[in-house]
Each structure stands twice: as C-alpha cells, then as structure tokens.
C-alpha cells in the first residue's frame, strides 16, 4: 500500500483556491463563529457557484419548451447539464432521468425492474441505504419474490464479492448493491461484482447506489455496464431538491410511468428546474478545473477523471493522517480511549469516512461535546432506521461518524485530533 500522508495532498496554493470556492468552509452560517464541518456524508459543503447558478436560472420565468430566444437559451443550459451528467457517469448511451431525490430514483427504478423482469428472487446486501434495501424488500414482497441478502464483512466494513455472487442464480431478476458505505467508507469492488454476477446470469439487471461514492471517486458506466445508478447533487457540493439517475437502454424501455408521445428513452414527466442542470454543470466544471491543474488533456471526461483522481488522493492522505497522526498530534489509532471501528488497512478501498467511539461516552453526548468545541460530526446509532441494519451487521450499536471533504486541510485534521484528545481526557 502506497503511503500518501504528504505527497498526495493538494499544494497550499491550490487548496486555498479550492477552499475559496466553498460557502461556509470554516464558519458556522448562523453563529458566524469558526467551526469544522465534518458531516459531509450527511450533506456536504457547497460550491458557491453551483448555488448561485441555480438561483440565477430559477428566477427566469420562461419555459424551455417554447420557441423564443430565452426559452431556447434555457434548453441549451439543460442540454449541457445532461451532457455533464453523462460525463460524471461516463454514460455514452442510455437515459438520464431526474427525480426529487436520489432515494426516489432508486425506489422507482427497483420497482420497474422487479415488476417486469422474470425471476424468483432479488439480491441485495445488508450494507444498503434504506432507499435501496427497503425498495428491494417492498417489491420482493409485492411480487412474491425471495429477498436474498449478502452479509457484510466486519473487517473491511464492506461486502465481499463472493458473498454477493453466491446469492445469485438464473432466477435472480435484480441485483441491487451500494457503491460505498456511508458508515464505514468501504468501497465495494463493483467492477468484479458486475463481471462475476453476469458470468452466472449474463442478462442480469444490476442497480448500483452511488450516492455516497460519487463525490469521492470515479464512476464509469462504460467499464462497469450496469442498468441503473444515481447520485444526489446536494451531497456532491450542489443543490438540494433533485436526484439524478442513469438507466441503460434496456432499463429505459421497460414500462415506466411515461408520456406516450415521447421517445422510449425520454422518461421525464414534466420539467425539472433549469437551475438544477446549471448547478450540475458547475460541479462538473469544478472537478474538471482541478483536473486541469494536473493534466494537459482537453477532453472533458479525461479532465473530470483526473480531477476526481486528485480529489481521491487528497482525501486518502487526509484519512491516513487522521488515522496515524502527524508530527504534531497523535492519530485516532493511537489515542487511548478511542476505538476506530471497521479500520481496514487498505485505504485505497475506503472513502473519507471514519467510524469511532470514545470510551465511556454515549454517541449522542460525544457529538454534543464535539459541537461545543465547534466541530460538527454525527452519531450513527442502531435506533435509527438509517443505521440499524448496517450497524447490527457489524455487531455495533452505534458509532460517531466523522466525514471531512477534499477541501479540508491537514491543519483542520490536526485540530480535530487535538479536540478528540481533549474530549477523551475530559471524560476519563
């Protein structure tokens, strides 16, 4: 495993430019005091430009489905936004569909496949977000199919390829699997999962929930041909109020709710706000801008891949420093009284999420104590519908989830570690 503690970090100059593009990067929006926002797995710090562009276009009263000049301009903005969504997914074919939320997208698509594709079972994992797991369960019950659940790995924090593949047979109509966990940060080996699953059933329909992974890593539909995936712009430095989905050609042709006068691949019911498309273009522009700092490529997808690669490397270096410490402060692995859960050594298989607990301190109380020190983290506890199944699969009743972002600095990681040490000492 390559050590990345310093060499993969953004330069001070570039990081300063990056931080300048985010709103409230180190300021509480209400209190206006300094703070660290380390709950990006629940939302995310926002690009100023994405929200500004959304607001700009949302004020325009014109409807894109008209012939006058402003309407045509709005059409161009939406078309660029769709091209940029395809850049994010590397989707050269298939359909793009917008929803109010990414959860709505996966629920809807799961139902369409479960209803229209023959087979006696649906396969998913214990690691799924409720929007995917509950959709699989709901439609398995509705259509009388068996729900098969691959168990998690308590060492890696993910789900092994073999555990998923052994659930699949010729009667599986759908495989629904998460790209990366929002509790452990574990990244599943989607490429191998797709390859091995289709060795068993070549025409198997596969959905991948990419909401957690999209802001941290590369998604490549061409390399891992699946039938549907999604992301949530508000967790990707963008705007709340939309969920984005890709559907393969064959998935798009299934009997969705649709307007009959449209082509099979056009699944939109009414019009999404033009501002959402503009905001996604700003996100894509931003990632490509980072890519341009390291590459002379001009192709948009190539720049996007380079940008996401550099984001991933910077975040991995932050993760390594948080775990192992710096010359100035101990890392979480070395602070007596802190347990790092699901602490898999290979950081190339983890997004920037850490699950910890502090001896003798309730999870909710720990979060309050961090907030008193102007650090925002979040408790994931088994009493929550968003955490129960996943935590219990790992034998845990709760964790403190810490989720920084690529716009954070080593100095902020050190500040978090110092405050963690302070909280541990105060509760001995």
Order of alpha helices (4+ residues) and beta strands (2+ residues): alpha-beta-alpha-alpha-beta-alpha-beta-alpha-beta-alpha-beta-alpha-beta-beta-beta-alpha-alpha-alpha-beta-beta-alpha-beta-beta-alpha-beta-alpha
